[in-house]
Amino acid sequence: MTFRRTAFFSSLALLGVCLARGATKPSPGSIAEGQALAAELRSMKPEQDLEVQGVIKVRGADGRRTRVPFRYQIIVGDETWQSIYETLPDGNRVEKLIVLQAGNEPNRYLLARSIGTTVSSSEPRVLRGDQAMIPFAHSDFWLADLGLEFLHWPEQRIVEEAKIRMRKGRPCKVLESVNPRRGAAGYTRVRSWIDAKTGKPILAEAYGPDNKLLKEFEVGSVAKVHGKWELKNMEMRDAKTDSQTVLEFQYEQNATE
């Protein structure tokens, strides 16, 4: 993923260093606002079921490119919903991920894998929390990314020292989520840019145990499908290996930008 020199840019670089180090102790107000924003994001239940096919486009660290077709579904219940990602048979390993979500309840990740053209009928693995920090379909997206697991961490705050809050031309609030397991092998904290008007994440930076940038996430364009705005693509880049994955959703021909 790509993010968009003079004294001005030097100041931006210095600001970035300060943000990465988490130098400023959060105020009670920033914590309260961060907790409220994270709770609001967790409660964004989809309005209706959805099924769409797409393709996972991966550019590996060695430059090799692969394409994996997949099916995406949303199934909405009374209080819960499921997000389902299933790779389609193409002669390789088939994977199916079901993210079970219920607002403020912890996510559950059900993962089934098989070699061949169908997912095994055996019971899928049930994963929670940091266990879900593993790749889906050999991509840069972890299961936890697809479930926005970081929004469920107990420590949330608004980054008050982030004076510049424009990203992609949009005014944003910057939310920092901190993993309670500070020595976790995956992410230890995530910074998200939340669109101040739509209330949805548009960018995120995930940091590892060494406090260095590990991955960058970006929400791409949207399309209007049957009167509803739906996501067309989203992108994840590994900042250490420079590998990159795009999840592209392919709607009907009558979808409009």
C-alpha positions in Angstrom: 0.0 0.0 0.0 1.4 3.5 -0.9 0.9 6.5 1.3 0.9 9.9 0.0 10.7 17.5 1.4 11.0 21.4 2.7 10.8 22.2 6.3 7.1 21.3 6.3 7.8 17.7 5.4 10.6 17.5 7.9 8.1 18.5 10.6 5.7 15.8 9.4 8.5 13.3 9.7 9.3 14.4 13.2 5.6 14.2 14.1 5.5 10.6 12.7 8.4 9.6 15.0 6.7 11.0 18.0 3.4 9.2 17.1 5.2 5.9 16.6 6.9 6.2 20.0 3.6 6.9 21.7 5.4 9.7 23.6 2.3 11.5 25.0 0.5 9.9 27.8 -3.2 9.8 26.9 -5.6 12.0 28.9 -8.8 10.6 30.5 -10.8 12.5 27.8 -8.9 10.8 24.9 -9.4 7.4 26.5 -13.1 7.9 27.0 -13.5 9.2 23.5 -11.4 6.3 22.1 -13.4 3.7 24.0 -16.7 5.2 22.7 -15.5 5.3 19.1 -14.2 1.7 19.2 -17.6 0.6 20.6 -19.4 2.5 17.9 -17.3 0.8 15.2 -17.8 -2.6 16.7 -21.6 -2.1 16.7 -21.8 -1.3 12.9 -23.9 -4.2 12.0 -24.5 -4.7 8.3 -28.0 -3.8 7.1 -28.6 -6.8 4.9 -27.2 -10.0 3.6 -24.7 -9.8 0.7 -22.9 -12.3 -1.6 -20.3 -11.3 -4.1 -17.4 -12.9 -5.8 -13.9 -11.4 -6.1 -10.2 -12.0 -6.5 -7.3 -11.9 -4.1 -4.3 -10.3 -5.9 -1.0 -11.0 -4.2 2.4 -9.5 -5.1 4.9 -11.5 -3.1 8.2 -10.2 -1.6 10.0 -11.8 -4.6 7.7 -9.9 -7.0 5.8 -13.0 -8.0 2.1 -12.3 -8.6 -0.8 -14.7 -7.9 -4.6 -14.4 -8.2 -7.0 -16.4 -6.2 -10.8 -16.2 -6.8 -12.9 -16.1 -3.7 -16.5 -15.6 -2.6 -17.5 -13.1 0.1 -20.8 -13.3 2.0 -22.5 -11.4 4.8 -25.2 -13.2 6.7 -27.1 -11.0 9.2 -28.9 -12.4 12.2 -31.0 -10.7 14.9 -28.1 -9.7 17.1 -25.1 -11.2 15.3 -23.6 -11.4 11.8 -21.2 -13.5 9.9 -18.5 -12.4 7.4 -17.5 -15.4 5.2 -14.4 -15.5 2.9 -14.1 -18.7 0.8 -11.5 -19.3 -1.9 -12.9 -20.9 -4.9 -11.5 -24.2 -6.4 -8.6 -23.5 -8.8 -6.6 -26.7 -8.3 -4.9 -25.3 -5.1 -5.7 -25.4 -1.4 -9.2 -24.2 -0.6 -9.8 -22.1 2.5 -13.0 -20.9 4.2 -13.0 -18.3 7.0 -16.2 -17.4 9.0 -15.9 -14.4 11.3 -18.7 -14.5 13.9 -19.4 -11.0 15.2 -21.8 -9.7 17.8 -21.0 -6.1 18.6 -19.1 -5.9 21.9 -18.8 -9.7 22.2 -15.4 -11.2 21.3 -15.0 -12.3 17.7 -14.8 -15.9 16.8 -12.9 -17.1 13.7 -13.7 -20.5 12.2 -11.1 -21.6 9.7 -11.3 -24.7 7.5 -8.6 -25.7 5.0 -8.1 -28.5 2.5 -6.0 -29.6 -0.3 -8.0 -30.1 -3.5 -11.3 -28.6 -4.6 -13.5 -28.7 -1.5 -13.2 -27.7 2.1 -12.9 -30.6 4.4 -16.1 -31.7 6.1 -14.3 -32.0 9.4 -14.8 -29.4 12.2 -13.1 -26.1 11.5 -10.5 -24.6 13.9 -12.0 -22.1 16.2 -9.6 -19.2 16.9 -9.9 -16.1 19.1 -7.9 -13.0 19.7 -4.2 -13.2 18.8 -4.7 -16.8 17.5 -6.2 -15.2 14.5 -3.0 -13.4 13.5 -2.3 -15.8 10.8 -2.6 -15.3 7.0 -5.7 -16.0 5.0 -5.0 -17.8 1.7 -1.3 -17.0 1.8 -2.1 -13.3 1.6 -1.0 -10.3 3.6 -4.4 -10.2 5.2 -4.5 -12.0 8.6 -7.8 -13.5 9.9 -7.7 -10.8 12.6 -7.5 -8.1 10.0 -10.7 -9.3 8.3 -12.4 -9.2 11.7 -10.9 -5.8 12.8 -9.8 -7.6 15.9 -7.9 -4.6 17.3 -11.2 -2.8 17.9 -11.9 -5.4 20.6 -8.7 -4.7 22.6 -9.5 -3.0 26.0 -7.2 -0.1 25.6 -8.4 2.5 23.1 -7.7 6.2 22.8 -7.9 9.2 20.5 -4.5 10.5 19.5 -4.6 14.1 20.7 -1.1 14.9 19.5 -1.9 14.1 15.9 -2.6 17.6 14.8 -2.7 16.7 11.1 -5.8 14.6 10.7 -6.4 14.7 6.9 -6.0 11.4 5.0 -7.0 10.8 1.5 -8.5 14.3 1.5 -10.8 13.5 4.3 -10.9 14.9 7.9 -10.3 12.0 10.3 -10.0 11.1 13.9 -7.0 9.0 14.8 -7.7 6.0 17.0 -5.0 4.0 18.7 -5.7 0.5 19.9 -3.2 -1.3 22.1 -2.9 -5.1 22.5 -3.2 -6.1 26.2 -0.5 -8.7 25.4 2.4 -6.3 24.9 4.7 -9.1 23.8 2.3 -10.6 21.3 4.0 -12.0 18.2 1.6 -10.1 15.9 0.4 -6.5 16.4 1.0 -4.7 19.6 -0.9 -1.6 18.6 -2.8 -0.3 15.6 -3.5 3.3 14.6 -6.6 3.9 12.5 -7.7 6.9 10.6 -11.5 7.1 11.0 -13.4 9.3 8.5 -15.0 12.0 10.6 -18.1 12.1 8.3 -18.8 8.5 7.6 -17.4 7.1 10.8 -15.6 4.3 9.0 -11.9 3.3 8.9 -10.1 4.4 5.8 -6.4 3.7 6.7 -4.6 1.8 9.5 -1.0 1.2 10.5 -0.1 -1.9 12.6 3.0 -2.0 14.7 4.9 -5.1 15.9 6.6 -5.9 19.2 9.7 -3.9 18.2 7.4 -0.8 17.9 8.2 -0.6 14.2 5.6 -0.4 11.4 4.6 -3.9 10.4 1.7 -3.5 8.0 -0.4 -0.8 6.3 -4.0 -1.2 5.4 -6.1 1.0 3.1 -9.7 1.0 2.1 -10.1 1.6 -1.6 -13.0 2.8 -3.7 -16.7 2.1 -3.3 -19.5 1.3 -5.7 -23.3 1.8 -5.4 -25.0 -1.6 -5.7 -28.8 -1.7 -5.5 -28.9 1.7 -3.8 -26.2 0.8 -1.2 -22.6 1.8 -1.1 -20.4 -1.3 -1.1 -16.6 -1.6 -0.8 -14.9 -2.4 -4.2 -11.4 -3.2 -2.9 -9.1 -3.0 0.1 -5.3 -3.3 0.3 -2.7 -4.6 2.8 1.0 -4.1 2.5 3.7 -5.8 4.6 6.1 -2.9 5.5 9.0 -5.3 6.2 8.8 -7.5 3.1 7.0 -5.1 0.8 4.6 -7.8 -0.3 1.1 -6.6 -1.1 -2.4 -8.0 -1.3 -5.5 -6.5 -2.8 -9.0 -7.9 -2.1 -11.1 -6.9 -5.1 -14.9 -7.4 -5.0 -16.6 -7.8 -8.4 -20.2 -6.6 -8.3 -22.8 -6.7 -11.1 -22.3 -4.6 -14.2 -24.9 -2.1 -13.1 -22.8 -1.1 -10.1 -21.7 2.6 -10.3 -18.7 4.4 -8.8 
